[in-house]
Amino acid sequence: MANQENLLNISSVYLFGRELQDVLLRGGATGPLGPPQVGANNFLRGQLAARDATLARIYAFSFEGSFIELNRPAIFLVHGAGADPDNSPPRNANGDIEYERLYRSPGSSGLTGLGSQIGALAEDIRVWIYEKGDLSMRLDVQTGTFEQILLAAEMSDDPRGMASGMSRSGGALSRSGGVMSRSGGFIPRRPGDGD
Protein backbone atom coordinates (compact mmCIF):
# COMPACT_ATOMS: atom_id res chain seq x y z
CA MET A 1 0.00 0.00 0.00
CA ALA A 2 1.29 3.45 -0.92
CA ASN A 3 -0.03 5.23 2.17
CA GLN A 4 1.10 2.97 4.98
CA GLU A 5 1.66 4.33 8.47
CA ASN A 6 5.26 4.28 9.64
CA LEU A 7 7.36 5.56 12.52
CA LEU A 8 8.68 8.58 10.59
CA ASN A 9 5.19 9.95 9.78
CA ILE A 10 5.10 11.70 13.16
CA SER A 11 7.52 14.37 11.93
CA SER A 12 5.84 14.94 8.56
CA VAL A 13 4.39 18.30 7.56
CA TYR A 14 1.45 18.16 5.13
CA LEU A 15 1.00 21.32 3.02
CA PHE A 16 -2.46 21.85 1.49
CA GLY A 17 -2.76 24.21 -1.44
CA ARG A 18 -2.70 24.76 -5.18
CA GLU A 19 0.21 24.99 -7.60
CA LEU A 20 0.74 28.43 -9.12
CA GLN A 21 0.37 28.32 -12.89
CA ASP A 22 1.53 31.86 -13.70
CA VAL A 23 4.97 31.83 -12.05
CA LEU A 24 7.85 29.69 -13.27
CA LEU A 25 11.09 28.99 -11.44
CA ARG A 26 14.15 29.36 -13.64
CA GLY A 27 17.60 28.03 -13.03
CA GLY A 28 18.13 27.77 -9.34
CA ALA A 29 21.66 26.43 -9.42
CA THR A 30 22.80 27.71 -12.79
CA GLY A 31 24.84 30.86 -13.08
CA PRO A 32 26.13 33.16 -10.37
CA LEU A 33 23.63 34.21 -7.72
CA GLY A 34 25.45 37.17 -6.26
CA PRO A 35 28.83 37.20 -4.51
CA PRO A 36 30.79 33.93 -4.31
CA GLN A 37 29.57 31.71 -1.52
CA VAL A 38 32.19 30.21 0.73
CA GLY A 39 29.90 27.86 2.66
CA ALA A 40 29.35 24.26 1.65
CA ASN A 41 25.68 24.34 2.66
CA ASN A 42 23.72 24.68 -0.59
CA PHE A 43 20.53 23.01 0.56
CA LEU A 44 18.17 25.75 -0.62
CA ARG A 45 20.00 26.03 -3.94
CA GLY A 46 19.48 22.28 -4.37
CA GLN A 47 15.77 22.56 -3.56
CA LEU A 48 15.35 25.37 -6.12
CA ALA A 49 17.36 23.51 -8.77
CA ALA A 50 15.29 20.32 -8.55
CA ARG A 51 13.69 19.48 -11.88
CA ASP A 52 10.18 19.43 -10.43
CA ALA A 53 10.52 22.52 -8.18
CA THR A 54 7.51 24.81 -8.37
CA LEU A 55 5.58 27.31 -6.26
CA ALA A 56 2.23 26.67 -4.60
CA ARG A 57 -0.20 28.84 -2.65
CA ILE A 58 -0.62 27.03 0.66
CA TYR A 59 -3.85 27.54 2.60
CA ALA A 60 -3.37 25.09 5.47
CA PHE A 61 -1.07 22.46 6.89
CA SER A 62 -1.25 19.54 9.27
CA PHE A 63 1.39 18.44 11.74
CA GLU A 64 1.25 15.84 14.52
CA GLY A 65 -2.46 15.25 13.92
CA SER A 66 -3.50 18.94 14.03
CA PHE A 67 -4.97 20.80 11.06
CA ILE A 68 -4.04 24.50 10.96
CA GLU A 69 -5.34 27.03 8.44
CA LEU A 70 -2.94 29.87 7.67
CA ASN A 71 -4.27 33.34 8.54
CA ARG A 72 -3.29 34.44 5.03
CA PRO A 73 -2.31 32.01 2.27
CA ALA A 74 1.43 32.02 1.59
CA ILE A 75 3.52 30.84 -1.34
CA PHE A 76 5.88 27.93 -0.67
CA LEU A 77 8.51 26.17 -2.71
CA VAL A 78 7.21 22.64 -3.35
CA HIS A 79 8.05 19.79 -5.67
CA GLY A 80 5.81 18.18 -8.26
CA ALA A 81 2.07 18.57 -8.72
CA GLY A 82 1.21 17.26 -5.24
CA ALA A 83 -1.15 14.42 -4.43
CA ASP A 84 -4.91 14.30 -4.10
CA PRO A 85 -5.56 14.25 -0.32
CA ASP A 86 -8.98 12.64 -0.77
CA ASN A 87 -9.50 9.01 -1.61
CA SER A 88 -11.82 8.18 -4.46
CA PRO A 89 -15.40 7.89 -3.28
CA PRO A 90 -15.95 4.59 -1.42
CA ARG A 91 -18.05 2.07 -3.33
CA ASN A 92 -20.00 -0.96 -2.16
CA ALA A 93 -19.97 -4.44 -3.74
CA ASN A 94 -22.45 -3.29 -6.41
CA GLY A 95 -20.17 -0.42 -7.43
CA ASP A 96 -22.51 2.24 -5.99
CA ILE A 97 -21.01 5.18 -4.06
CA GLU A 98 -21.40 4.79 -0.29
CA TYR A 99 -22.66 8.30 0.46
CA GLU A 100 -22.87 7.68 4.23
CA ARG A 101 -19.07 7.25 4.28
CA LEU A 102 -18.28 9.96 1.72
CA TYR A 103 -18.93 12.81 4.19
CA ARG A 104 -15.93 11.62 6.23
CA SER A 105 -13.39 12.84 3.67
CA PRO A 106 -10.52 13.24 3.50
CA GLY A 107 -10.28 9.51 3.68
CA SER A 108 -6.56 8.73 4.01
CA SER A 109 -4.56 9.65 7.10
CA GLY A 110 -1.46 8.82 5.04
CA LEU A 111 -2.24 11.76 2.74
CA THR A 112 -3.46 14.23 5.38
CA GLY A 113 -1.69 13.34 8.61
CA LEU A 114 -5.07 13.51 10.34
CA GLY A 115 -7.13 10.91 12.17
CA SER A 116 -10.33 12.89 11.58
CA GLN A 117 -11.37 16.22 10.18
CA ILE A 118 -14.59 18.20 10.28
CA GLY A 119 -15.63 19.27 6.82
CA ALA A 120 -13.81 18.53 3.62
CA LEU A 121 -11.05 20.13 1.59
CA ALA A 122 -11.86 22.01 -1.59
CA GLU A 123 -12.07 19.79 -4.65
CA ASP A 124 -8.88 21.07 -6.31
CA ILE A 125 -6.62 21.15 -3.22
CA ARG A 126 -3.40 19.14 -3.46
CA VAL A 127 -1.05 17.99 -0.69
CA TRP A 128 2.76 18.00 -0.49
CA ILE A 129 4.35 16.00 2.30
CA TYR A 130 7.73 16.96 3.76
CA GLU A 131 9.89 16.06 6.73
CA LYS A 132 9.76 18.91 9.27
CA GLY A 133 13.53 19.38 8.91
CA ASP A 134 13.42 19.82 5.12
CA LEU A 135 14.48 23.22 3.81
CA SER A 136 12.03 25.29 1.80
CA MET A 137 11.16 28.89 0.99
CA ARG A 138 8.10 30.93 2.01
CA LEU A 139 6.97 34.06 0.19
CA ASP A 140 4.32 36.26 1.77
CA VAL A 141 2.57 38.33 -0.86
CA GLN A 142 1.10 41.72 -0.12
CA THR A 143 -0.77 43.79 -2.68
CA GLY A 144 -1.85 47.41 -2.72
CA THR A 145 -0.74 50.80 -3.88
CA PHE A 146 2.89 51.87 -3.48
CA GLU A 147 1.65 54.26 -0.80
CA GLN A 148 0.25 51.32 1.18
CA ILE A 149 2.79 48.55 0.62
CA LEU A 150 5.99 50.62 0.44
CA LEU A 151 5.73 54.17 1.73
CA ALA A 152 3.42 53.61 4.71
CA ALA A 153 5.06 50.30 5.62
CA GLU A 154 8.65 51.60 5.57
CA MET A 155 8.46 55.28 6.52
CA SER A 156 6.03 55.45 9.41
CA ASP A 157 6.08 54.76 13.11
CA ASP A 158 2.30 55.12 13.16
CA PRO A 159 0.76 51.78 14.29
CA ARG A 160 -2.04 52.28 11.75
CA GLY A 161 0.56 52.16 8.97
CA MET A 162 -0.17 55.72 7.83
CA ALA A 163 2.82 57.78 6.77
CA SER A 164 2.76 61.09 8.59
CA GLY A 165 5.71 62.66 6.83
CA MET A 166 9.11 61.73 5.54
CA SER A 167 11.52 60.24 8.02
CA ARG A 168 14.92 58.79 7.26
CA SER A 169 16.54 55.93 9.05
CA GLY A 170 19.97 56.21 10.55
CA GLY A 171 20.81 53.02 8.70
CA ALA A 172 21.40 50.83 11.75
CA LEU A 173 20.05 47.31 11.41
CA SER A 174 19.11 45.18 14.36
CA ARG A 175 17.91 41.61 14.49
CA SER A 176 15.48 40.36 17.08
CA GLY A 177 13.62 37.05 17.04
CA GLY A 178 14.35 36.56 13.37
CA VAL A 179 12.72 39.83 12.31
CA MET A 180 14.78 42.52 10.61
CA SER A 181 14.01 46.07 11.75
CA ARG A 182 15.54 49.46 11.00
CA SER A 183 16.43 51.88 13.75
CA GLY A 184 16.08 55.65 13.35
CA GLY A 185 19.36 56.01 15.22
CA PHE A 186 17.89 58.34 17.89
CA ILE A 187 16.34 57.25 21.18
CA PRO A 188 14.88 60.10 23.22
CA ARG A 189 15.68 59.98 26.92
CA ARG A 190 13.01 60.50 29.51
CA PRO A 191 13.80 62.36 32.72
CA GLY A 192 15.11 59.90 35.26
CA ASP A 193 16.43 57.35 32.70
CA GLY A 194 19.98 56.37 33.58
CA ASP A 195 20.71 59.51 35.66
Solvent accessible surface area in square Angstrom, and as a share of the most:
residue,aa,sasa,rsa
1,M,203,0.91
2,A,105,0.81
3,N,68,0.35
4,Q,112,0.50
5,E,130,0.58
6,N,85,0.44
7,L,160,0.80
8,L,131,0.65
9,N,31,0.16
10,I,114,0.58
11,S,19,0.12
12,S,13,0.08
13,V,31,0.18
14,Y,10,0.04
15,L,18,0.09
16,F,2,0.01
17,G,0,0.00
18,R,113,0.41
19,E,55,0.25
20,L,21,0.11
21,Q,146,0.65
22,D,124,0.64
23,V,65,0.37
24,L,152,0.75
25,L,65,0.32
26,R,219,0.80
27,G,46,0.45
28,G,13,0.12
29,A,48,0.38
30,T,100,0.58
31,G,50,0.48
32,P,128,0.80
33,L,98,0.49
34,G,53,0.51
35,P,112,0.70
36,P,129,0.81
37,Q,111,0.49
38,V,156,0.90
39,G,49,0.47
40,A,102,0.79
41,N,103,0.53
42,N,68,0.35
43,F,133,0.55
44,L,59,0.29
45,R,56,0.20
46,G,44,0.42
47,Q,42,0.19
48,L,38,0.19
49,A,42,0.32
50,A,35,0.27
51,R,234,0.85
52,D,66,0.34
53,A,17,0.13
54,T,18,0.10
55,L,12,0.06
56,A,0,0.00
57,R,87,0.32
58,I,1,0.00
59,Y,77,0.29
60,A,4,0.03
61,F,60,0.25
62,S,0,0.00
63,F,53,0.22
64,E,105,0.47
65,G,49,0.47
66,S,58,0.37
67,F,65,0.27
68,I,73,0.37
69,E,126,0.57
70,L,31,0.15
71,N,158,0.81
72,R,152,0.56
73,P,61,0.39
74,A,1,0.01
75,I,15,0.08
76,F,33,0.14
77,L,2,0.01
78,V,0,0.00
79,H,38,0.17
80,G,25,0.24
81,A,63,0.49
82,G,24,0.23
83,A,37,0.29
84,D,69,0.36
85,P,1,0.01
86,D,37,0.19
87,N,81,0.41
88,S,90,0.58
89,P,54,0.34
90,P,32,0.20
91,R,138,0.50
92,N,60,0.31
93,A,114,0.88
94,N,128,0.65
95,G,37,0.36
96,D,81,0.42
97,I,47,0.24
98,E,33,0.15
99,Y,149,0.57
100,E,118,0.53
101,R,115,0.42
102,L,64,0.32
103,Y,164,0.62
104,R,144,0.53
105,S,22,0.14
106,P,16,0.10
107,G,50,0.48
108,S,14,0.09
109,S,56,0.36
110,G,13,0.12
111,L,25,0.13
112,T,2,0.01
113,G,19,0.18
114,L,11,0.05
115,G,82,0.79
116,S,100,0.65
117,Q,41,0.18
118,I,177,0.90
119,G,46,0.44
120,A,68,0.53
121,L,26,0.13
122,A,60,0.46
123,E,172,0.77
124,D,73,0.38
125,I,16,0.08
126,R,80,0.29
127,V,2,0.01
128,W,8,0.03
129,I,76,0.38
130,Y,42,0.16
131,E,76,0.34
132,K,123,0.52
133,G,68,0.65
134,D,68,0.35
135,L,82,0.41
136,S,49,0.31
137,M,58,0.26
138,R,127,0.46
139,L,74,0.37
140,D,101,0.53
141,V,80,0.46
142,Q,109,0.48
143,T,115,0.67
144,G,43,0.41
145,T,80,0.46
146,F,153,0.64
147,E,117,0.53
148,Q,110,0.49
149,I,56,0.29
150,L,88,0.44
151,L,73,0.36
152,A,12,0.10
153,A,60,0.46
154,E,122,0.55
155,M,44,0.20
156,S,26,0.17
157,D,150,0.78
158,D,34,0.17
159,P,137,0.86
160,R,187,0.68
161,G,30,0.29
162,M,115,0.51
163,A,47,0.36
164,S,106,0.68
165,G,45,0.44
166,M,163,0.73
167,S,72,0.46
168,R,224,0.82
169,S,49,0.32
170,G,59,0.57
171,G,40,0.39
172,A,52,0.41
173,L,105,0.52
174,S,58,0.37
175,R,163,0.60
176,S,82,0.53
177,G,85,0.82
178,G,51,0.49
179,V,101,0.58
180,M,111,0.49
181,S,56,0.36
182,R,139,0.51
183,S,41,0.27
184,G,54,0.52
185,G,59,0.57
186,F,160,0.67
187,I,147,0.74
188,P,93,0.58
189,R,165,0.60
190,R,175,0.64
191,P,138,0.87
192,G,58,0.56
193,D,57,0.29
194,G,76,0.73
195,D,153,0.79
